[in-house]
Amino acid sequence: MQNRRRFLISAIAASCAASGGLYAGESAGEDGLKLAFIPQENPEKLLGDVQAITGWLSARMDVPVSGFVTFDHAAAVEAMGNGDADISFMGALPFVLAEERIGAVALLSEVYRGHPGYAGRVFVRRDSGIASLADLQGRDIAFADPVSESGYLYPLDLFVREGLIAGAEGAQGFFDRVFFAGGYQQAMQAMAEGLVDAAAASQYADLLLTPGQQAEITFIAESEPIPSHAVIARPGLDADLQAKFTSVMLSLNAPENRHLLAHLYGPDGYVVADPNRYEGVREIARRYGYLK
Amino acid sequence: MKHLALFAVLCLFPVAAFATALEQTPWAPRAAAYRLTLFMGNLSPVPWQRLEQSWEQPVAGGVPAVPALSRVTTEEAAALRAALKARDRQALFGAATRAVAHGILRHLATAGAMPDAPGATTEVTKARALFRAFEDGIRAGDPQAARALGRAWLRLSSALGARGLAGVTAQPSDRQAFAEARTVIETYLRANYAAAEFAPRARLTPLPETISASAGRAADTPLPPTLPPGAHIAPQRPLPRLVLQFEEAGIDESDLPLVAYGDMLFDSPEIFGSPARDLKITCSTCHNRSDINRDFFIPGLSRHPGGMDVDGAFFNPLFNDRADDHLDTPSLRGIRFTAPYGRDGREASLRQFTRDVIVTEFAGPEPTPFQLDALVAYMRQFDFLPNPKIDRTGGLTALASEAARRGEVLFNTPFGGLGDRACASCHVPDRDFRDGLAHDIGTGRPPFEGGTAPRFETPTLRNVVFTAPYMHDGAVPTLAGVVAWFDETKSLGLSAGERADLTAYLEAVGDGEDPYQAFGGRDSAFRLAFDEIVTFASVLETLLPARDADNIAVLIDTIAADLALDASAMVNQAAKPQVYELAAILRAIGDASAGGDWPEAARQWHTFKARRAEYDERIY
């Protein structure tokens, strides 16, 4: 979603340790809280963000808080599953997958522009002559990432619902080329530069383009609402610690703390997560065979 | 003021790509150092010490904060250091270009050796970040290759596949596609950026070698000017509050067409020449809302934020004095009361000074008398922030602290070190704390041994709390530092308590109410910008009947594009199409005016007003 844009800023990444993560901040020790951050495009910047936010959380919670950057969602979920991480930050689709696999629970939902939700869109250039999803037959599309709800699954489902493709496997037959660009920004940039005909991304992903490029693009389809990205916890995390963490995180909504949100993927704030809001995501994930 | 809306957007591209001033996304350290090498290497004289620092130290705009030299091989570091030591511009260009190119090649090789491993994505991401250093050069010089390379990067990322999560959403990697895409990128890099020798370049650019070395093709390649990593030309945060005399008196700016036109010109890059115009630099870039832009910084031109060497090689080589003489940007608040102008007080006329800034500092065309009338009319409306701690004579009111009162006595006390004069002798309280004269107080060095030291005009102390750093070159960061400087250099013999009292006095007389613009809800930065653009457009009520095509062209070129660009900062993104529509109508007015079709121009203006009223509630 758009609040990721502050984070999707340049195509550089960190050298990750062989274990799959680069640790930042103080060691939490047995009783500390360990946060796993998933890089979007700039893990090295994320390291600085991790240090800033874990330091603040440590002071506010009076508990050692450490953070590390993982290679990807899988690594974060693995870390949570084996107790190497207590908390992570991820989108609605990876959350429901983590929920099924390891019993992860959603603590908080990001708020952007007053809502804990957003949509996926299919963007095209205004001068492309493409007016409908059907017009994209035989053309190229860039999706963000296969584990992205707004940058893949929900936009893909738009084509399925229109009867243009039969399922995820049908995409290769409908489009000429399907790319997974690696993120919203790369997908949008590829579309804006004319490297592909369409891009699937968050409804706010146009803001990842220059203002001039934004005026040159439009969208031809929008998905149903998607719950926003979530802050999730591993199962069995101490209830008091969980409650304290949630409370401190909600204090980020206070005006004097809002500047810190930029270190956490840049949402406008957080609300307590409502697990029921993810039912639609579970349903679509089941339809595509991602969930039982 | 219209550019202020866009600073809310953290943009993702080099400054060159912007149609208006936005913040830069961070650069990889080696790419940052390379771009700084290009920028500073084109200055005259080349600031070699700063260039060395660009490689030896972490740079602003580079992430992570590590020296670029820590990311290169021993051999690359040796070549870079040798070129820097020899102060050999061409050798440095070659070494820097090769260091970045080989960095990309190494990352791709590492990824190629383990395309199925999760770390491969990291390596490709690193390679892509370095490639950014060359990207605008390829796009400008070799668009066909830029497209092929863009597709190759896309294929490369896609070919890595994805591990998926919980056993699903995985995408298989495609080694052959990866190898093919890698070959495309590597072949181009080796031919254009990893060459053992580069043809001599009069100007250092990221143009591909095959284009640059071809005299005809290089000459035909328009490479948009860029600012280097670490440059900051977006408005400062928080945004200063603008106090306009007419506005405070309840007069609508749209009823003052000359002032409104001047306001527009103050925000228009169209009055400057290249590169300022291309970079969308305007008067308000440095003088945010009549105050200063304390965040403004251009590496190689600025020693610290809030100013720069205005007569250097970059903006107007003809005006280059070849001296590294950073000037602190003065606030324009109350400018009608603060003649003479220029830090050295060289110009008594605001009108003439304004013309000189446009023409000499920023290489603009000679402004028309109407444009100067408008600019001066607008700037003369700038007032100081109200300050209830001082009265009309500059005396402290009951709101001032006891420390400030003690400081007031000191401020009016003659000191031997000041030639038996007091601080108040020059900073005359009932003359806005200034005397309108230029003095040599020892802050500037003579141009040569035995030469005459420069003199600088006495700055006002009104609202001085908000104009740090201080002195003509911004060398002193705080008011307490200013007091200490005078105490030490003029042997005033102040005690620590007296220094504190004098500082408290400066903070009292230099204070101001509500110094920053408040935003919230529908009162967004975009809405402020939108309202200003609409005000600027209102000048059409005057220009259209007068069939003043020239000034309409400047107006439309400034506001039509900016309205569309500012839309990216809207809170209500759903109304973005309506803003694009309004921008298109403005453009249609400009087209009709340029074509002499005045009825059509009037019709479009009527449409604009109607649509604006219709959409108004949604535009924020």
Interface residues (C-beta under 8 A of the other chain):
Chain A: R5 R6 L8 I9 S10 A11 I12 A13 A14 S15 C16 G20 E41 N42 P43 E44 K45 L47 G48 F71 D72 H73 A74 A75 V77 L93 P94 L97 A98 E100 R101 R113 A142 D145 P146 V147 V178 F179 F180 A181 G182 Q185 Q186 A190 E193 G194 L195 V196 Y204 D206 L207 L208 L209 T210 P211 G212 Q214 A215 G289 Y290
Chain B: L6 V9 L10 C11 L12 F13 A17 F18 A19 T20 L22 T25 P26 W27 A28 V63 P64 A65 P118 G119 T121 T122 E123 T125 K126 R128 A129 L130 F131 R132 R147 G150 R151 L154 R155 S157 S158 A162 R163 G164 L165 A166 G167 V168 T169 A170 Q171 A564 L565 D566 A567 S568 V571 Q573 K576 Y580 A583
